[in-house]
Each structure stands twice: as C-alpha cells, then as structure tokens.
Amino acid sequence: MDRSLAYVGMTRHREAATLFAGADDFTDRRAGRLVDHGAAPYEHDPKNGLSYFATLENDKGERHTIWGVDLERAIAASGAQRGDRIGLEHGGSQTVRLPDGT
C-alpha cells in the first residue's frame, strides 16, 4: 500500500475505519538504541578511508550501521551515549569541490 491508497482508504469510510499494518512496515533503520559510533574505514573495509559511523539496534535486535560526514558532530552535540535511544534524520547535503577540481 502506498500513501495515495492509504489516503483513499482512510477518507472513504462512513462510520468506522480500521487500519492493519505489519510492524515491519514501520521499522526505521535510522532509529534505535545507539550501540556503537566512531571513525572506521568506510563500511569496515580496510581498503577504504576513515569515515564516521553510528550503529543502531532496533527492538528486534537487528543492527544497522549508518555512515555520514556530519555524524560525529551531530552525536557530540546531542550528548547521546551508548545505550541511548536515538533517531537520525538526513538534514540535506551540499556539493563539495575536491582539490583536483572534481
């Protein structure tokens, strides 16, 4: 089901509406308990350069690692500690120019 079908389904009832959805439909890879964060080779591949990561664990015990340029600052500014429940939000991006012009 997508947003449009949900809207139609929720606005065409006369007396009552019941919505059923699986919990997996609401699983967010960017929210959960902070289990680890720091700098490591991107995607933990030793061939890659260092990048900052945050690993979150959902209520099912599944872990997801998010990589991002500004994660270190965001986590420090929030005061989040390992074990805290957090949510991460992508606030935009900015094009950068490398020294070689690319």
N, C-alpha and C positions, 0 to 999 in steps of 0.2 A: 504494500500500500504506500502511496506517496502523499505528499502534502495536499494535492488537489483532491484526490479521492477521499482523504480524511475529512477535508472541509465539506465536501458534498455529503458525506455520510453523517457528519455531526450537525449539519444545518437543515436536514430534510425530515427530521423526526417530528412527531406531533405530540406525544405525551411523555416519552422517555427515550433515552438513548444509552446503550451500554457499549463501551469500547473495550475490547480484549486485545492485549498485545503481549508478546513474549518479553521477558526481562532482557533477553539478549538484544532486543531492538533498541534498548536504552543504554547499553553499555558504551561508555565513553573511554577511549584509550588515553584521553588526556586528563583523567581524574582518577584518584585513588590514594592509597597510602604511599607516602614517599619512602622507598626502601633504600635508595642509593642515589648519589649525584656526585659529579666531579668531572675532571678532564681525563679523557682517554682517547686512544686512537679511534677515529670515526668508525662506528659500527663494530668496535672492538677488534678491528682488523689491523695488525701491526704494520701493514704496508701504508696505512693512512695516517695523516697528520692528526694532532690533538684537536679535539672538539669537546664542548661541554655537553653533558647528558644528564637526564633525570630518569630514574626507573621507578615506575608506579605499579602498585599491585591492587587489583580490584578485589571485590568481596569474594570472588571465586578462587582467589589465589593466583590468577593469571598475571604475569608481569609483562609490561610494555615499556620499552626504552624510547625516549624522545630526545632528539639531538637538536641543539639550537645555539645560535651565536649569542643570544642575549639571555640564555637560561641562567648563567652564573649570577648576573646582576639581579634578575627577577627573583631568584630563590633567596639571595642575600637580602634584598630589600623587603621581602615578605617575612623574613625571620623563620621560615619553615625549617623544621628539624626532621631528621629521620623518624618515621613513625607517624608523622602528622598527615592528616587527610588534606589533600590539596587538589586544585583544579588548575590546569594550564590553558591559556587562551592565546591564540595567534593574533597579535595586535597589528599585523601588517608586515610589509617588507620594503626594503629600499635597495635599488640597484647600486652597485659599487663598481668602481673602475680600478682594476689592478695596475701595478706599476708598468706592466708590459702593454697596457692600453686596452686589454680585453675587458 
